[in-house]
């Protein structure tokens, strides 16, 4: 139940600056497994989701739900930040750097 990723050398500022159009996600939560064979996970953004246009954060947007295969997501990683540990109660431990991911599968806007 642990996720451990090695890190890279890109900063979040570099990730944003290299993005023509995208979203800056600051936190994901309520992550659950949907399909254990394909490793599809679902969850929501939380505590800050921002629109990125032409390499700059241009404003806040509403939270989204996602349905994404971790295997497919890892095929689309373009940049990695430094390794970072995250310990949470009632959840599994993760060591996950910031990532710039192409074609992440957001499915709908949340109600909050």
Backbone as JSON Lines, residues from 0, in Angstrom:
{"i":0,"aa":"X","n":[0.81,-1.22,0.0],"ca":[0.0,0.0,0.0],"c":[0.84,1.26,0.0]}
{"i":1,"aa":"X","n":[2.14,1.17,-0.29],"ca":[2.99,2.36,-0.32],"c":[3.32,2.74,-1.75]}
{"i":2,"aa":"X","n":[3.36,4.03,-2.02],"ca":[3.84,4.55,-3.29],"c":[5.13,5.29,-3.03]}
{"i":3,"aa":"X","n":[6.18,4.96,-3.78],"ca":[7.46,5.63,-3.63],"c":[7.98,5.95,-5.03]}
{"i":4,"aa":"X","n":[8.21,7.23,-5.31],"ca":[8.73,7.69,-6.59],"c":[10.06,8.39,-6.34]}
{"i":5,"aa":"X","n":[11.03,8.13,-7.17],"ca":[12.26,8.91,-7.14],"c":[11.95,10.29,-7.66]}
{"i":6,"aa":"X","n":[12.75,11.24,-7.32],"ca":[12.49,12.61,-7.74],"c":[13.28,13.03,-8.96]}
{"i":7,"aa":"X","n":[12.99,14.23,-9.42],"ca":[13.7,14.84,-10.52],"c":[14.3,16.15,-10.06]}
{"i":8,"aa":"X","n":[14.56,17.04,-10.99],"ca":[15.18,18.31,-10.62],"c":[14.41,19.53,-11.09]}
{"i":9,"aa":"X","n":[13.14,19.37,-11.44],"ca":[12.32,20.49,-11.91],"c":[11.57,21.13,-10.74]}
{"i":10,"aa":"X","n":[11.46,22.44,-10.78],"ca":[10.67,23.15,-9.77],"c":[9.24,23.3,-10.28]}
{"i":11,"aa":"X","n":[8.34,23.59,-9.36],"ca":[6.95,23.84,-9.76],"c":[6.89,25.07,-10.65]}
{"i":12,"aa":"X","n":[7.71,26.06,-10.38],"ca":[7.76,27.27,-11.22],"c":[8.15,26.91,-12.66]}
{"i":13,"aa":"X","n":[9.11,26.01,-12.82],"ca":[9.51,25.56,-14.17],"c":[8.39,24.79,-14.86]}
{"i":14,"aa":"X","n":[7.68,23.98,-14.08],"ca":[6.57,23.21,-14.64],"c":[5.48,24.15,-15.15]}
{"i":15,"aa":"X","n":[5.14,25.16,-14.35],"ca":[4.12,26.13,-14.76],"c":[4.6,26.92,-15.98]}
{"i":16,"aa":"X","n":[5.83,27.39,-15.95],"ca":[6.37,28.2,-17.05],"c":[6.39,27.44,-18.38]}
{"i":17,"aa":"X","n":[6.51,26.11,-18.33],"ca":[6.57,25.31,-19.55],"c":[5.2,24.81,-20.02]}
{"i":18,"aa":"X","n":[4.13,25.31,-19.4],"ca":[2.77,24.87,-19.71],"c":[2.02,25.94,-20.49]}
{"i":19,"aa":"X","n":[1.57,25.59,-21.7],"ca":[0.79,26.54,-22.51],"c":[-0.63,26.68,-21.97]}
{"i":20,"aa":"X","n":[-1.26,25.57,-21.65],"ca":[-2.63,25.6,-21.11],"c":[-2.8,24.35,-20.24]}
{"i":21,"aa":"X","n":[-3.15,24.54,-18.97],"ca":[-3.31,23.41,-18.06],"c":[-3.84,23.82,-16.72]}
{"i":22,"aa":"X","n":[-3.71,22.92,-15.77],"ca":[-4.16,23.15,-14.41],"c":[-3.02,22.88,-13.44]}
{"i":23,"aa":"X","n":[-2.9,23.72,-12.43],"ca":[-1.96,23.51,-11.33],"c":[-2.76,22.95,-10.17]}
{"i":24,"aa":"X","n":[-2.5,21.7,-9.84],"ca":[-3.19,21.0,-8.76],"c":[-2.29,21.04,-7.53]}
{"i":25,"aa":"X","n":[-2.81,21.54,-6.41],"ca":[-1.99,21.62,-5.2],"c":[-2.2,20.43,-4.26]}
{"i":26,"aa":"X","n":[-3.36,19.75,-4.39],"ca":[-3.61,18.6,-3.51],"c":[-4.71,17.73,-4.11]}
{"i":27,"aa":"X","n":[-4.54,16.43,-3.98],"ca":[-5.58,15.46,-4.33],"c":[-6.03,14.79,-3.04]}
{"i":28,"aa":"X","n":[-7.32,14.44,-2.96],"ca":[-7.8,13.78,-1.74],"c":[-8.93,12.83,-2.08]}
{"i":29,"aa":"X","n":[-9.31,12.06,-1.07],"ca":[-10.37,11.05,-1.17],"c":[-10.08,10.11,-2.34]}
{"i":30,"aa":"X","n":[-8.84,9.68,-2.44],"ca":[-8.4,8.82,-3.54],"c":[-8.78,7.38,-3.23]}
{"i":31,"aa":"X","n":[-9.45,6.75,-4.2],"ca":[-9.89,5.36,-4.06],"c":[-9.58,4.59,-5.34]}
{"i":32,"aa":"X","n":[-9.35,3.31,-5.2],"ca":[-9.11,2.46,-6.36],"c":[-10.44,2.04,-6.99]}
{"i":33,"aa":"X","n":[-10.57,2.22,-8.31],"ca":[-11.77,1.86,-9.06],"c":[-11.57,0.51,-9.76]}
{"i":34,"aa":"X","n":[-10.4,0.34,-10.36],"ca":[-10.1,-0.88,-11.12],"c":[-8.7,-1.36,-10.72]}
{"i":35,"aa":"X","n":[-8.63,-2.41,-9.9],"ca":[-7.32,-2.86,-9.42],"c":[-6.43,-3.42,-10.53]}
{"i":36,"aa":"X","n":[-7.0,-3.98,-11.58],"ca":[-6.2,-4.55,-12.67],"c":[-5.54,-3.46,-13.51]}
{"i":37,"aa":"X","n":[-6.29,-2.43,-13.87],"ca":[-5.77,-1.32,-14.67],"c":[-5.19,-0.2,-13.81]}
{"i":38,"aa":"X","n":[-5.31,-0.33,-12.49],"ca":[-4.85,0.68,-11.53],"c":[-5.5,2.04,-11.77]}
{"i":39,"aa":"X","n":[-6.82,2.02,-12.02],"ca":[-7.59,3.26,-12.16],"c":[-7.97,3.75,-10.76]}
{"i":40,"aa":"X","n":[-7.67,5.01,-10.51],"ca":[-7.99,5.63,-9.24],"c":[-8.98,6.76,-9.49]}
{"i":41,"aa":"X","n":[-9.79,7.06,-8.48],"ca":[-10.68,8.21,-8.53],"c":[-10.39,9.06,-7.29]}
{"i":42,"aa":"X","n":[-10.72,10.31,-7.38],"ca":[-10.52,11.23,-6.27],"c":[-10.89,12.63,-6.71]}
{"i":43,"aa":"X","n":[-10.5,13.61,-5.9],"ca":[-10.84,15.0,-6.18],"c":[-9.65,15.91,-5.89]}
{"i":44,"aa":"X","n":[-9.67,17.08,-6.53],"ca":[-8.71,18.11,-6.17],"c":[-9.21,18.82,-4.92]}
{"i":45,"aa":"X","n":[-8.29,19.45,-4.2],"ca":[-8.68,20.13,-2.96],"c":[-7.63,21.18,-2.62]}
{"i":46,"aa":"X","n":[-8.05,22.22,-1.95],"ca":[-7.15,23.25,-1.39],"c":[-6.37,24.01,-2.45]}
{"i":47,"aa":"X","n":[-6.97,24.26,-3.58],"ca":[-6.32,25.09,-4.59],"c":[-6.14,24.39,-5.92]}
{"i":48,"aa":"X","n":[-6.91,24.83,-6.9],"ca":[-6.79,24.36,-8.28],"c":[-6.76,25.61,-9.13]}
{"i":49,"aa":"X","n":[-5.72,25.74,-9.97],"ca":[-5.48,27.0,-10.68],"c":[-5.32,26.78,-12.18]}
{"i":50,"aa":"X","n":[-5.86,27.69,-12.95],"ca":[-5.72,27.67,-14.4],"c":[-4.35,28.23,-14.77]}
{"i":51,"aa":"X","n":[-3.66,27.55,-15.69],"ca":[-2.37,28.01,-16.2],"c":[-2.54,28.31,-17.69]}
{"i":52,"aa":"X","n":[-2.21,29.53,-18.09],"ca":[-2.24,29.95,-19.49],"c":[-0.91,30.61,-19.83]}
{"i":53,"aa":"X","n":[-0.33,30.18,-20.93],"ca":[0.92,30.77,-21.42],"c":[1.99,30.86,-20.35]}
{"i":54,"aa":"X","n":[2.14,29.78,-19.56],"ca":[3.21,29.72,-18.58],"c":[3.0,30.51,-17.31]}
{"i":55,"aa":"X","n":[1.76,30.97,-17.08],"ca":[1.48,31.75,-15.87],"c":[0.17,31.3,-15.25]}
{"i":56,"aa":"X","n":[0.1,31.34,-13.93],"ca":[-1.16,31.07,-13.24],"c":[-2.07,32.26,-13.47]}
{"i":57,"aa":"X","n":[-3.27,31.99,-14.03],"ca":[-4.15,33.1,-14.38],"c":[-5.4,33.2,-13.51]}
{"i":58,"aa":"X","n":[-5.61,32.25,-12.61],"ca":[-6.76,32.35,-11.71],"c":[-7.12,31.0,-11.12]}
{"i":59,"aa":"X","n":[-8.02,31.05,-10.15],"ca":[-8.5,29.83,-9.49],"c":[-9.68,29.26,-10.26]}
{"i":60,"aa":"X","n":[-9.86,27.95,-10.2],"ca":[-11.02,27.28,-10.8],"c":[-11.62,26.33,-9.77]}
{"i":61,"aa":"X","n":[-12.85,25.87,-10.05],"ca":[-13.52,24.94,-9.15],"c":[-12.82,23.59,-9.15]}
{"i":62,"aa":"X","n":[-13.02,22.85,-8.09],"ca":[-12.42,21.53,-7.97],"c":[-13.0,20.54,-8.97]}
{"i":63,"aa":"X","n":[-12.19,19.54,-9.32],"ca":[-12.6,18.48,-10.25],"c":[-12.46,17.12,-9.61]}
{"i":64,"aa":"X","n":[-13.28,16.19,-10.09],"ca":[-13.12,14.77,-9.81],"c":[-12.27,14.2,-10.93]}
{"i":65,"aa":"X","n":[-11.47,13.17,-10.62],"ca":[-10.68,12.52,-11.66],"c":[-10.89,11.01,-11.63]}
{"i":66,"aa":"X","n":[-10.7,10.39,-12.76],"ca":[-10.65,8.94,-12.93],"c":[-9.45,8.69,-13.83]}
{"i":67,"aa":"X","n":[-8.4,8.13,-13.27],"ca":[-7.13,8.05,-13.99],"c":[-6.39,6.77,-13.65]}
{"i":68,"aa":"X","n":[-5.91,6.1,-14.67],"ca":[-5.02,4.96,-14.47],"c":[-3.64,5.5,-14.1]}
{"i":69,"aa":"X","n":[-3.11,5.02,-13.01],"ca":[-1.77,5.44,-12.6],"c":[-0.74,4.99,-13.64]}
{"i":70,"aa":"X","n":[-0.96,3.83,-14.23],"ca":[-0.04,3.33,-15.26],"c":[-0.03,4.28,-16.46]}
{"i":71,"aa":"X","n":[-1.2,4.69,-16.92],"ca":[-1.28,5.64,-18.04],"c":[-0.72,7.0,-17.65]}
{"i":72,"aa":"X","n":[-0.99,7.45,-16.43],"ca":[-0.47,8.72,-15.97],"c":[1.05,8.74,-16.02]}
{"i":73,"aa":"X","n":[1.68,7.67,-15.56],"ca":[3.14,7.63,-15.54],"c":[3.75,7.65,-16.93]}
{"i":74,"aa":"X","n":[3.01,7.18,-17.93],"ca":[3.48,7.27,-19.32],"c":[3.52,8.72,-19.8]}
{"i":75,"aa":"X","n":[2.75,9.59,-19.14],"ca":[2.6,10.98,-19.58],"c":[3.33,11.99,-18.7]}
{"i":76,"aa":"X","n":[4.19,11.53,-17.82],"ca":[4.95,12.46,-16.97],"c":[6.0,13.16,-17.83]}
{"i":77,"aa":"X","n":[5.98,14.48,-17.8],"ca":[6.94,15.28,-18.57],"c":[8.07,15.83,-17.7]}
{"i":78,"aa":"X","n":[7.76,16.23,-16.45],"ca":[8.76,16.77,-15.53],"c":[8.48,16.26,-14.13]}
{"i":79,"aa":"X","n":[9.55,16.1,-13.32],"ca":[9.44,15.66,-11.93],"c":[10.16,16.64,-11.01]}
{"i":80,"aa":"X","n":[9.54,16.94,-9.88],"ca":[10.19,17.74,-8.86],"c":[10.98,16.85,-7.91]}
{"i":81,"aa":"X","n":[11.51,17.44,-6.86],"ca":[12.29,16.67,-5.89],"c":[11.38,15.76,-5.07]}
{"i":82,"aa":"X","n":[11.95,14.68,-4.59],"ca":[11.22,13.68,-3.81],"c":[10.71,14.29,-2.51]}
{"i":83,"aa":"X","n":[9.5,13.91,-2.14],"ca":[8.89,14.49,-0.96],"c":[8.05,13.45,-0.24]}
{"i":84,"aa":"X","n":[8.19,13.36,1.08],"ca":[7.41,12.41,1.87],"c":[6.12,13.05,2.34]}
{"i":85,"aa":"X","n":[5.06,12.26,2.37],"ca":[3.75,12.72,2.82],"c":[3.18,11.65,3.74]}
{"i":86,"aa":"X","n":[2.97,11.95,4.98],"ca":[2.43,10.99,5.93],"c":[1.05,11.45,6.36]}
{"i":87,"aa":"X","n":[0.07,10.6,6.23],"ca":[-1.3,10.95,6.59],"c":[-1.89,9.82,7.45]}
{"i":88,"aa":"X","n":[-2.67,10.19,8.41],"ca":[-3.44,9.2,9.16],"c":[-4.58,8.72,8.29]}
{"i":89,"aa":"X","n":[-5.0,7.5,8.47],"ca":[-6.11,6.9,7.74],"c":[-5.84,6.79,6.24]}
{"i":90,"aa":"X","n":[-4.61,6.8,5.83],"ca":[-4.27,6.67,4.42],"c":[-2.93,5.95,4.32]}
{"i":91,"aa":"X","n":[-2.62,5.49,3.14],"ca":[-1.33,4.86,2.97],"c":[-0.25,5.91,2.77]}
{"i":92,"aa":"X","n":[0.99,5.53,3.09],"ca":[2.1,6.46,2.98],"c":[2.52,6.64,1.52]}
{"i":93,"aa":"X","n":[2.89,7.88,1.18],"ca":[3.33,8.17,-0.18],"c":[4.61,9.0,-0.16]}
{"i":94,"aa":"X","n":[5.49,8.73,-1.1],"ca":[6.65,9.57,-1.35],"c":[6.55,9.93,-2.82]}
{"i":95,"aa":"X","n":[6.01,11.11,-3.1],"ca":[5.66,11.49,-4.47],"c":[6.13,12.91,-4.74]}
{"i":96,"aa":"X","n":[6.94,13.11,-5.77],"ca":[7.35,14.47,-6.13],"c":[6.25,15.18,-6.91]}
{"i":97,"aa":"X","n":[6.38,16.49,-7.03],"ca":[5.5,17.24,-7.93],"c":[5.74,16.71,-9.34]}
{"i":98,"aa":"X","n":[4.68,16.64,-10.13],"ca":[4.78,16.11,-11.49],"c":[4.06,17.02,-12.48]}
{"i":99,"aa":"X","n":[4.63,17.16,-13.66],"ca":[3.91,17.75,-14.77],"c":[3.46,16.58,-15.63]}
{"i":100,"aa":"X","n":[2.12,16.41,-15.73],"ca":[1.53,15.26,-16.42],"c":[0.66,15.74,-17.56]}
{"i":101,"aa":"X","n":[0.88,15.2,-18.73],"ca":[0.09,15.51,-19.93],"c":[-1.15,14.62,-19.94]}
{"i":102,"aa":"X","n":[-2.29,15.15,-20.36],"ca":[-3.52,14.39,-20.6],"c":[-4.07,13.66,-19.37]}
{"i":103,"aa":"X","n":[-4.02,14.3,-18.21],"ca":[-4.62,13.72,-17.0],"c":[-6.13,13.73,-17.16]}
{"i":104,"aa":"X","n":[-6.82,12.69,-16.69],"ca":[-8.25,12.49,-16.97],"c":[-9.16,13.03,-15.85]}
{"i":105,"aa":"X","n":[-9.48,14.32,-15.92],"ca":[-10.5,14.88,-15.04],"c":[-11.86,14.56,-15.64]}
{"i":106,"aa":"X","n":[-12.83,14.19,-14.81],"ca":[-14.11,13.71,-15.33],"c":[-15.26,14.69,-15.14]}
{"i":107,"aa":"X","n":[-15.25,15.48,-14.07],"ca":[-16.36,16.41,-13.84],"c":[-15.99,17.42,-12.76]}
{"i":108,"aa":"X","n":[-16.73,18.53,-12.73],"ca":[-16.56,19.54,-11.69],"c":[-17.24,19.03,-10.44]}
{"i":109,"aa":"X","n":[-16.62,19.27,-9.26],"ca":[-17.25,18.86,-8.0],"c":[-18.26,19.92,-7.57]}
{"i":110,"aa":"X","n":[-19.01,19.62,-6.52],"ca":[-20.04,20.53,-6.03],"c":[-19.51,21.58,-5.07]}
{"i":111,"aa":"X","n":[-18.22,21.5,-4.74],"ca":[-17.66,22.48,-3.81],"c":[-16.5,23.2,-4.44]}
